[in-house]
Each structure stands twice: as structure tokens, then as C-alpha cells.
């Protein structure tokens, strides 16, 4: 039930493109080696270069008037290995496939006037660099690995990032009017061989009312004072980045000295945005509170509607007294729900729950693997084990007594659970599984439309592929069309 379309851009998004690397400025330990050095290096202790040893200018393919260099493929393959993946010669074929599809989509986007804004590209580049900085263990280590400054590297990858984004937007444009009717869903289901019908595990729909422990003003004061003291130390001359690494409780930015990179107003919670966008470069904000704790920040640079900031976060620790208060409150709400059957769970969740992700959804939890479609059907093997344990003893339509839960981050809260529905493990059928089958039918139709689009454009577009890659299975359709029979000379 998966066709060509589902993978048409998958490899465009998973590999960071870095061009113009002319020598390896640093090496990284790896479990396996690139093909070109595998015979000469020890299997026990191999290293792979951060990039190609020389710039390769051989043309691997041409799409319309856009060449794809062999160095583009080799660079992406080197980065694929750097990320810890095992050597796989087929990956080079897939990388070229992704570049061919990217070029084809981007060229059509120009014709159809599909564009992305510069600030969108800048945001994507900044996000990519933050991720790479975190993986490298800081900006200095990243720059040592790249052999260039972060600013230089951002300038190098920006054109490729923009082309990727344009290609994505073009594919969305191709499928934007796709929809499926109930008749389409039935027709799709009827075509599935009976012995190939998917099986679904036991699933439940479960709601929650969450009671998070809240500190009193007096309990919070100690943490606010700690943030104030750190702010004063910085104002007296101590280094912001050093104190952030030592004391900030934001795990995402503390290793980078509190640096959050460039971001727009939609990136942060409202209290953080209000402080970040009213300061000038170099200024430090007062201590302020958000749901995460007490912060203060420094603006490093302003650029239009984007701001580059760093911050220090001090998160208050939950006390036993605050947990006890949450328990008492949760018990009182449970008693109200049990005594007054006219109060439905959805309304109670919207009014009482502290979980902003579920309270406006009638308290219903979403399937984390199908959030895009906002599915509330959750396989029991994907549930929090304690939620699964509690709901396993409940009847449909019942609510549980408040229970203490601890999430993946170690935060504790009391929850009242509501079991809305439960289905046993079974083979797919339209009566029980119409929403899921509709998703499959929609995906299948999308894939067919994208595949048809590519089939047509391949025949209409001048494409050449180097003989080295013409034997790749994933590129067979690109090679056999009349437009691709010519070969590129080395």
C-alpha cells in the first residue's frame, strides 16, 4: 500500500547538504568507512573525513539546465556516515534520486510561481544550525569540524535549503486539491487482498483531567531570587555563556551558553517574546516568569522580525506540599463528577485540566504517531504503561480515581482518566476502521498523483545521468525515458 510518491522527497529532508568542502579539516570516529577508504584503513578504528578530500566537479546528472555534481552526492554520503549510519552503496543512488526530484520540483515551481520567503529560509537554516550545534557539543566544536565559521557555513547551505523548501512547497501544491469520498475509501479497501488486510492492536480512546502541582508565591521566591543573583553577577562582569552552562536548567540551550539562535515572534511563549522583542542588542531583560520557570535573557542581535537571544532558566522544584494540594483538589473534582452526572467529562476537562494539549480537545489524548490527523485512537502498546494499567480495569464510559503520574521528563501530576471506547485486536474492516482506512486511501491517492506528475515531467524534461548511476534500481525510471538515454561525459 505504499507507492513511489511516499518516498519522493523523503531523502531530501534527512541529510544536511554542505558544499564546497575542499579538504578534511577534522575527522570523526565512526564504526564504518566510506567505500573509497575501506580497503586501506583498519576496521577496528576507522575515521571518516568531515567532507571530501578534494572538490569533485564531475557531473553526475543534469535536470533541465541544472547540473548535479558528483561532489554533491559524495558530500551528502559522507554526512550520512558521520551521523552514525552504516555504509550502504545504495544510499548514493537514493541521494541522487532525491536531488533529481528536488531539481525537477524546483524547476516547475519557477514556472508555477511557487516561492518561499527569505525569512522562512532563514528560520530553517537557523534551526538546522542549532541542531548541528547541539549534536557537535557546542559552536566551537562545530566550527572545528566544519573547518569554517557557522556564518560561512550558513551562507553555503542556504541556497540548497531554499531549493529543498521550494520543492516541498511544489509537491504540496501538486496534491493540495486531493480528497477522498466514502466511495473512494470503499473502493480502496475492496482492492486489498483479504490475506493482506492490516491487523490493528487493541486500541482505546482515553481522556484526562490533569492537576499539576503549583507552588505558592513563597515557595517560588527562592528560585526567583537565584535568577536575580545570576543576573546581577552578569551585570557586574561575569560571562553570560559560562553562567548559563553552569546554572541554566534549559537542557536544549545550556550547553550552548543559553544561545537560542535567531527566531521570530511565533517561536517563544508570549512572556518570552514580549521581553525578547522590546530590547536592543546587548541589553539584558529583567527576571520574568513563564510556565517553565524564571528566566532572564540577553539580545545578541536584531534582524528585521527576528531576534537572536540567549537566556538562563531556573526551574522551581515541586515540593511535597504542592503535590498534596494537587491531590486534594483532584479528589474534590472527582467527587463533583461522581455526584453530578450532568457534568460531562469534556466540559470538566476544558475547565479544570492543566494540560493545554488535551484540555481543548475534550480532554482526549491524541495518538502520538498520528497527531497530524488528530487521531484519538491509541494502541495500548503505545500508551504510558501506567495509563494502560489503569484503563485496563475500567469499563467503557467510566472515570478513574485521581492517580499520581510521572511523565518522561520526570514531572509529576495527578490525573483523572476517562475511558471513552476500546476495540480488541482485529483484522481491518470498514465498520471499525473507516478513519484509518480513509487515511490509507488518501495517502494512496496522493502517492498516485505525485507519481503520475513525475512520470509526465520526466518525459518532458531533458535529463542525463552518468553511466555510474544508470544501473541503480531506484533510478531505472529516470534512465529509461527518451529524455534520459543520453549519457553525461565525465
C-alpha positions as CSV (number, residue, x, y, z in Angstrom):
1,X,0.0,0.0,0.0
2,X,3.0,2.3,-0.4
3,X,3.8,3.7,-3.8
4,X,6.6,5.8,-5.3
5,X,5.1,9.0,-4.1
6,X,5.6,8.4,-0.4
7,X,9.4,8.4,-0.8
8,X,9.6,11.1,-3.4
9,X,11.1,13.7,-1.1
10,X,12.0,11.6,2.0
11,X,15.7,11.8,1.4
12,X,15.7,15.5,0.6
13,X,14.9,16.2,4.3
14,X,17.1,13.7,6.2
15,X,20.6,14.8,5.1
16,X,22.3,18.1,5.7
17,X,23.8,19.5,2.5
18,X,27.2,21.1,2.8
19,X,29.0,22.2,-0.3
20,X,32.5,23.5,-1.3
21,X,34.5,21.4,1.2
22,X,37.9,21.2,-0.3
23,X,39.8,19.3,2.4
24,X,39.1,17.4,5.7
25,X,39.7,19.9,8.5
26,X,38.8,17.3,11.1
27,X,37.8,13.7,11.5
28,X,35.2,11.9,13.4
29,X,35.4,8.4,14.8
30,X,33.0,6.1,13.0
31,X,32.0,2.4,13.1
32,X,32.4,2.1,9.4
33,X,34.2,3.7,6.5
34,X,33.4,5.2,3.2
35,X,33.8,2.9,0.2
36,X,36.8,4.8,-1.1
37,X,38.9,4.2,2.1
38,X,37.6,0.9,3.4
39,X,40.4,-1.1,2.0
40,X,43.2,1.0,3.4
41,X,42.0,1.7,6.9
42,X,41.7,-0.6,9.9
43,X,38.3,-2.0,10.6
44,X,38.8,-1.7,14.4
45,X,39.5,2.1,14.4
46,X,38.4,4.0,11.3
47,X,37.8,7.6,10.7
48,X,35.9,9.4,8.1
49,X,36.5,12.9,6.9
50,X,34.1,15.7,7.5
51,X,33.9,16.2,3.8
52,X,35.5,15.1,0.5
53,X,39.3,15.3,0.3
54,X,39.0,17.5,-2.8
55,X,36.3,19.3,-4.7
56,X,34.8,16.9,-7.3
57,X,33.4,18.7,-10.3
58,X,32.3,15.7,-12.4
59,X,28.7,16.0,-13.5
60,X,26.6,13.1,-12.2
61,X,23.3,14.2,-13.7
62,X,21.6,17.1,-15.4
63,X,18.0,18.1,-15.0
64,X,16.9,20.7,-17.5
65,X,19.6,23.3,-17.1
66,X,20.6,22.3,-13.6
67,X,23.7,20.1,-13.1
68,X,24.1,17.8,-10.1
69,X,27.8,17.3,-9.3
70,X,29.3,14.1,-8.0
71,X,30.7,16.2,-5.1
72,X,27.1,16.9,-4.1
73,X,26.4,13.2,-3.7
74,X,29.7,12.4,-2.1
75,X,29.3,15.2,0.5
76,X,25.8,14.1,1.4
77,X,27.0,10.5,1.7
78,X,29.9,11.5,4.0
79,X,27.4,13.3,6.2
80,X,25.2,10.2,6.2
81,X,28.1,8.2,7.6
82,X,29.0,11.0,10.1
83,X,25.5,10.7,11.5
84,X,26.4,7.1,12.6
85,X,24.8,5.2,9.7
86,X,26.3,2.0,8.3
87,X,28.0,2.2,4.8
88,X,25.4,1.5,2.1
89,X,26.3,1.9,-1.6
90,X,22.6,2.1,-2.4
91,X,22.3,5.3,-0.4
92,X,24.3,7.1,-3.1
93,X,21.6,6.1,-5.6
94,X,18.9,7.3,-3.2
95,X,20.7,10.6,-2.7
96,X,20.9,11.2,-6.4
97,X,17.2,10.3,-6.7
98,X,16.4,12.9,-4.1
99,X,18.4,15.5,-5.9
100,X,16.8,14.7,-9.2
101,X,13.3,15.0,-7.7
102,X,14.3,18.2,-5.9
103,X,15.6,19.8,-9.1
104,X,12.5,18.7,-11.1
105,X,10.1,20.1,-8.5
106,X,12.1,23.3,-8.0
107,X,12.2,24.0,-11.8
108,X,8.4,23.5,-12.1
109,X,8.0,25.8,-9.0
110,X,9.5,28.6,-11.0
111,X,7.0,28.1,-13.8
112,X,4.1,28.0,-11.4
113,X,5.4,31.0,-9.4
114,X,5.8,28.9,-6.2
115,X,8.1,30.7,-3.8
116,X,9.3,30.7,-0.2
117,X,10.0,33.8,1.8
118,X,13.5,34.7,2.8
119,X,12.7,34.7,6.5
120,X,11.2,31.2,6.2
121,X,14.6,30.0,4.7
122,X,16.5,31.9,7.4
123,X,14.4,30.2,10.1
124,X,15.0,26.8,8.6
125,X,18.8,27.4,8.3
126,X,18.9,28.6,11.9
127,X,17.0,25.5,13.1
128,X,19.4,23.3,11.2
129,X,22.4,25.0,12.7
130,X,21.0,24.8,16.2
131,X,20.5,21.0,15.7
132,X,24.0,20.6,14.3
133,X,25.5,22.7,17.2
134,X,23.8,20.5,19.8
135,X,25.0,17.3,18.1
136,X,28.5,18.7,17.9
137,X,28.6,19.7,21.5
138,X,28.8,23.5,21.0
139,X,29.6,26.1,18.4
140,X,33.4,25.9,18.7
141,X,33.4,22.2,18.2
142,X,31.0,22.5,15.2
143,X,33.2,25.2,13.6
144,X,36.3,23.0,14.2
145,X,34.5,20.1,12.5
146,X,33.3,22.2,9.6
147,X,36.6,24.0,9.1
148,X,34.8,27.3,8.8
149,X,32.6,29.7,10.8
150,X,29.0,29.0,11.4
151,X,28.2,32.2,9.4
152,X,30.2,30.9,6.4
153,X,28.5,27.5,6.6
154,X,25.1,29.0,6.8
155,X,25.8,31.1,3.6
156,X,26.9,27.9,1.9
157,X,23.8,25.7,2.7
158,X,21.2,28.5,2.3
159,X,20.7,28.0,-1.5
160,X,20.3,24.2,-1.0
161,X,17.9,24.7,1.9
162,X,15.9,27.2,-0.2
163,X,15.6,24.7,-3.1
164,X,14.5,22.0,-0.7
165,X,11.8,24.2,0.7
166,X,10.6,25.3,-2.7
167,X,10.5,21.6,-3.8
168,X,8.4,20.7,-0.7
169,X,6.0,23.6,-1.4
170,X,5.7,22.5,-5.0
171,X,4.8,18.9,-4.0
172,X,2.2,20.3,-1.6
173,X,0.8,22.4,-4.5
174,X,0.5,19.2,-6.6
175,X,-1.6,17.5,-4.0
176,X,-3.5,20.4,-2.4
177,X,-6.8,19.5,-4.0
178,X,-6.7,15.8,-3.3
179,X,-9.6,14.4,-1.3
180,X,-11.3,11.0,-0.9
181,X,-15.0,10.3,-0.8
182,X,-16.6,7.4,1.1
183,X,-16.9,5.6,-2.2
184,X,-13.1,6.1,-2.8
185,X,-12.4,4.6,0.6
186,X,-14.6,1.5,0.0
187,X,-13.1,1.0,-3.5
188,X,-9.6,1.2,-2.0
189,X,-10.5,-1.3,0.8
190,X,-12.1,-3.7,-1.7
191,X,-8.9,-3.9,-3.7
192,X,-6.8,-5.1,-0.8
193,X,-6.4,-8.9,-0.9
194,X,-8.1,-10.5,2.1
195,X,-4.9,-12.1,3.1
196,X,-3.1,-8.7,3.0
197,X,-5.5,-6.8,5.3
198,X,-3.6,-5.0,8.0
199,X,-4.1,-6.1,11.7
200,X,-4.7,-3.5,14.4
201,X,-3.7,-3.9,18.0
202,X,-6.1,-3.2,20.8
203,X,-6.9,0.5,20.8
204,X,-8.6,2.8,23.3
205,X,-9.8,6.4,23.4
206,X,-8.9,7.9,26.7
207,X,-9.4,11.3,28.2
208,X,-7.6,13.0,31.1
209,X,-8.0,15.9,33.5
210,X,-4.6,16.8,34.7
211,X,-3.8,18.5,38.0
212,X,-0.3,19.9,38.1
213,X,1.2,20.8,41.5
214,X,1.5,24.5,41.9
215,X,4.0,26.3,44.1
216,X,2.9,29.1,46.4
217,X,4.4,32.6,45.9
218,X,6.6,32.0,49.0
219,X,7.8,28.7,47.6
220,X,8.7,30.3,44.3
221,X,10.6,33.2,45.8
222,X,13.8,31.1,46.4
223,X,14.1,30.3,42.7
224,X,13.3,33.8,41.5
225,X,16.0,35.1,43.9
226,X,18.5,32.7,42.4
227,X,17.8,34.0,38.9
228,X,18.1,37.6,40.2
229,X,21.5,36.8,41.7
230,X,22.8,35.3,38.4
231,X,21.6,38.4,36.5
232,X,23.4,40.6,38.9
233,X,26.6,38.6,38.5
234,X,26.4,39.1,34.8
235,X,25.8,42.8,35.1
236,X,28.9,43.0,37.3
237,X,31.0,41.5,34.5
238,X,30.8,37.7,34.7
239,X,30.4,35.9,31.4
240,X,26.8,35.1,30.4
241,X,27.6,32.0,28.5
242,X,29.7,30.5,31.3
243,X,26.9,31.0,33.9
244,X,24.3,29.6,31.5
245,X,26.4,26.4,31.1
246,X,26.8,26.1,34.8
247,X,23.3,27.0,36.1
248,X,20.7,27.2,33.4
249,X,18.1,24.4,33.6
250,X,17.1,24.6,29.9
251,X,18.7,21.3,28.6
252,X,18.4,22.4,25.0
253,X,20.4,25.7,25.2
254,X,22.5,25.4,28.4
255,X,25.4,23.5,26.6
256,X,25.5,26.4,24.1
257,X,25.7,29.1,26.8
258,X,22.0,29.7,26.7
259,X,22.1,30.5,22.9
260,X,18.7,30.1,21.2
261,X,19.8,31.3,17.8
262,X,17.6,33.5,15.6
263,X,13.8,33.2,16.0
264,X,10.6,35.0,15.1
265,X,7.7,36.0,17.4
266,X,5.9,32.7,17.0
267,X,8.8,30.7,18.4
268,X,8.5,31.5,22.1
269,X,5.8,31.7,24.7
270,X,4.2,35.1,25.0
271,X,6.1,36.3,28.1
272,X,9.5,35.4,26.5
273,X,8.5,37.1,23.2
274,X,7.5,40.2,25.0
275,X,10.9,40.6,26.6
276,X,13.0,39.5,23.6
277,X,11.4,41.9,21.1
278,X,11.4,45.1,23.2
279,X,15.2,45.1,24.0
280,X,18.1,46.4,21.9
281,X,21.2,44.3,21.1
282,X,23.3,43.8,24.2
283,X,20.5,44.6,26.7
284,X,19.5,42.2,29.4
285,X,15.9,41.7,30.4
286,X,14.5,41.7,34.0
287,X,13.8,38.3,35.5
288,X,10.4,37.1,34.3
289,X,8.2,34.0,34.8
290,X,6.8,31.5,32.3
291,X,5.3,28.1,32.7
292,X,8.9,26.8,32.5
293,X,10.2,28.8,35.5
294,X,12.1,32.1,35.9
295,X,14.2,33.5,33.0
296,X,16.2,36.4,32.0
297,X,17.6,36.9,28.5
298,X,20.1,38.9,26.6
299,X,19.5,40.1,23.0
300,X,22.6,39.4,20.9
301,X,21.3,40.7,17.5
302,X,18.1,42.0,15.9
303,X,17.4,41.4,12.2
304,X,14.0,42.6,11.0
305,X,11.3,40.5,12.6
306,X,13.9,38.0,14.0
307,X,15.9,38.2,17.2
308,X,19.0,36.3,18.3
309,X,18.9,35.8,22.1
310,X,20.4,33.7,24.9
311,X,18.8,33.1,28.2
312,X,19.2,31.4,31.7
313,X,16.3,29.4,33.1
314,X,15.8,28.5,36.7
315,X,13.0,25.9,37.1
316,X,11.4,25.6,40.5
317,X,11.3,22.1,42.0
318,X,8.0,20.7,43.0
319,X,7.5,20.3,46.8
320,X,5.6,17.6,48.6
321,X,3.3,20.2,49.9
322,X,2.4,21.3,46.4
323,X,1.7,17.6,45.4
324,X,-0.5,17.2,48.4
325,X,-2.5,20.3,47.5
326,X,-2.9,19.0,43.9
327,X,-4.2,15.6,45.3
328,X,-6.8,17.3,47.5
329,X,-8.0,19.4,44.6
330,X,-8.1,16.4,42.2
331,X,-10.2,14.4,44.8
332,X,-12.7,17.3,45.1
333,X,-13.2,17.4,41.3
334,X,-13.6,13.6,41.2
335,X,-16.3,13.8,43.9
336,X,-18.1,16.5,41.9
337,X,-18.1,14.4,38.8
338,X,-19.4,11.4,40.6
339,X,-22.2,13.2,42.3
340,X,-23.3,15.4,39.4
341,X,-23.8,13.2,36.3
342,X,-24.9,16.2,34.3
343,X,-21.4,17.5,34.1
344,X,-19.8,15.8,31.1
345,X,-16.1,14.9,31.1
346,X,-15.3,17.1,28.1
347,X,-16.6,20.3,29.8
348,X,-14.8,19.3,33.1
349,X,-11.5,18.8,31.2
350,X,-11.9,22.2,29.5
351,X,-12.5,24.0,32.8
352,X,-10.2,22.1,35.3
353,X,-7.4,20.5,33.4
354,X,-3.9,21.9,33.4
355,X,-2.8,20.1,30.2
356,X,-3.1,22.7,27.4
357,X,-2.5,19.9,24.8
358,X,-5.7,18.0,25.8
359,X,-8.0,20.3,27.7
360,X,-9.3,22.0,24.5
361,X,-9.7,18.6,22.8
362,X,-12.4,17.5,25.3
363,X,-9.5,16.1,27.4
364,X,-8.9,13.4,24.9
365,X,-5.3,12.2,24.3
366,X,-4.0,12.1,20.8
367,X,-2.2,9.2,19.2
368,X,1.4,10.5,19.2
369,X,2.1,8.6,15.9
370,X,-0.9,10.1,14.1
371,X,-1.1,13.7,15.5
372,X,-1.4,15.2,12.1
373,X,-4.8,13.6,11.7
374,X,-5.6,14.2,15.3
375,X,-6.5,10.6,15.9
376,X,-7.7,9.8,19.4
377,X,-7.4,6.0,18.8
378,X,-4.3,4.9,20.6
379,X,-2.8,1.4,20.5
380,X,-2.4,0.1,24.1
381,X,1.2,-0.7,23.4
382,X,1.8,3.0,22.7
383,X,0.3,4.3,25.9
384,X,2.0,5.4,29.0
385,X,2.3,2.0,30.9
386,X,0.5,3.4,33.9
387,X,-2.3,4.8,31.8
388,X,-2.6,1.3,30.2
389,X,-2.6,-0.3,33.6
390,X,-5.4,1.9,35.0
391,X,-7.6,1.8,31.9
392,X,-7.3,-2.0,31.7
393,X,-9.5,-2.3,34.8
394,X,-12.1,0.4,33.7
395,X,-15.4,0.0,32.0
396,X,-16.4,2.0,28.9
397,X,-17.7,5.4,30.0
398,X,-16.2,5.3,33.5
399,X,-13.8,7.6,35.1
400,X,-10.9,6.7,37.4
401,X,-10.0,8.0,40.9
402,X,-7.1,10.5,40.8
403,X,-3.8,8.8,40.3
404,X,-0.2,10.2,40.6
405,X,1.6,10.0,37.2
406,X,5.2,10.8,36.3
407,X,5.9,11.8,32.7
408,X,9.1,11.2,30.6
409,X,10.7,14.4,31.8
410,X,10.1,13.3,35.5
411,X,7.3,15.8,36.2
412,X,4.6,14.6,38.5
413,X,0.9,15.3,38.3
414,X,-2.5,13.8,39.4
415,X,-4.8,12.6,36.6
416,X,-8.5,11.6,36.4
417,X,-8.9,9.3,33.4
418,X,-12.0,8.6,31.2
419,X,-12.3,5.5,29.0
420,X,-14.4,6.5,26.0
421,X,-14.0,3.4,23.9
422,X,-12.0,0.2,23.4
423,X,-11.5,-2.1,20.5
424,X,-9.9,-5.6,20.6
425,X,-7.1,-6.6,18.3
426,X,-8.5,-7.4,14.9
427,X,-8.2,-7.5,11.1
428,X,-9.1,-4.3,9.4
429,X,-12.7,-3.8,8.5
430,X,-14.6,-0.7,7.2
431,X,-17.1,-0.7,10.1
432,X,-14.5,-0.3,12.9
433,X,-11.6,1.2,11.0
434,X,-13.1,3.6,8.5
435,X,-11.0,6.6,9.7
436,X,-7.7,4.7,9.4
437,X,-8.6,3.2,6.0
438,X,-9.6,6.7,4.8
439,X,-6.1,7.8,5.8
440,X,-4.6,5.0,3.8
441,X,-6.8,5.7,0.8
442,X,-5.9,9.4,0.9
443,X,-2.2,8.6,1.1
444,X,-2.5,6.1,-1.8
445,X,-4.3,8.7,-3.9
446,X,-1.7,11.3,-3.1
447,X,1.1,8.9,-4.0
448,X,-0.5,8.0,-7.3
449,X,-1.0,11.7,-8.2
450,X,2.6,12.5,-7.3
451,X,3.9,9.5,-9.3
452,X,1.9,10.5,-12.3
453,X,3.2,14.0,-12.1
454,X,6.8,12.8,-12.0
455,X,6.2,10.3,-14.8
456,X,4.9,13.1,-17.1
457,X,7.6,15.6,-16.1
458,X,10.4,13.1,-16.6
459,X,9.3,12.6,-20.2
460,X,9.0,16.3,-20.9
461,X,12.3,17.3,-19.2
462,X,15.9,17.0,-20.5
463,X,17.6,14.6,-18.1
464,X,21.0,13.0,-18.3
465,X,22.5,10.5,-15.8
466,X,26.1,9.4,-15.7
467,X,26.7,5.7,-16.5
468,X,28.0,5.1,-13.0
469,X,24.4,5.6,-11.7
470,X,22.4,4.3,-14.6
471,X,22.3,0.8,-13.0
472,X,20.7,2.0,-9.8
473,X,17.3,0.3,-9.3
474,X,15.7,3.4,-7.9
475,X,16.8,5.4,-10.9
476,X,15.5,2.9,-13.6
477,X,12.5,5.1,-14.4
478,X,14.7,8.1,-14.8
479,X,17.1,6.4,-17.2
480,X,14.7,4.6,-19.5
481,X,12.6,7.5,-20.6
482,X,13.6,9.0,-24.0
483,X,14.9,12.2,-22.4
484,X,17.5,10.3,-20.3
485,X,19.1,8.0,-22.8
486,X,22.0,10.3,-23.5
487,X,24.9,9.9,-21.2
488,X,26.9,12.6,-19.5
489,X,30.6,12.6,-20.4
490,X,32.9,12.7,-17.4
